Amino acid sequence: MGILKDIFKRFQKQCETAENHPDEELRTHYYKGNFNQVFQSVEQSFRQDSNCHITSVSKEHGEIAVEVRRPVPCFLIVTIISVKPLETAVDFNISSEKTSLTGMYPLLKKQIITYYERINRLHTYVGNGRNA
């Protein structure tokens, strides 16, 4: 039954991170820094990326909406939440209308991992899924 579940998952067109995600790579990442620092640097990072276009920024809700053009055309929501005075959590929700014979989920997961690696270079990584 697990193999069948994995096959169906491969063809999902949406991938998101969560606090208690079964896949450790897709668990919420925590960074050292206050909300404003992390929010500004993540927003600036997407503004400087020529493959991304920010469509909406809501600092009150801690969300940045991004249209990604390459390598896979998709829509990304970045959620940034302050959990402690100097600790901030970052989550991603990415989806695509595109289909692929090999499945979209692995490509979307790879994109999320790439974005986390980008933030890791900007801020001190504290851990992931800490409250799970």
Secondary structure, 3 states (H helix, E strand, C coil): CHHHHHHHHHCCCEEECECCCCCHHHECEEEECCHHHHHHHHHHHHHHCCCEEEEEEECCCCEEEEEECCCCCEEEEEEEEEEECCEEEEEEEEECCCCCCCCCHHHHHHHHHHHHHHHHHHCEEEEECCCC
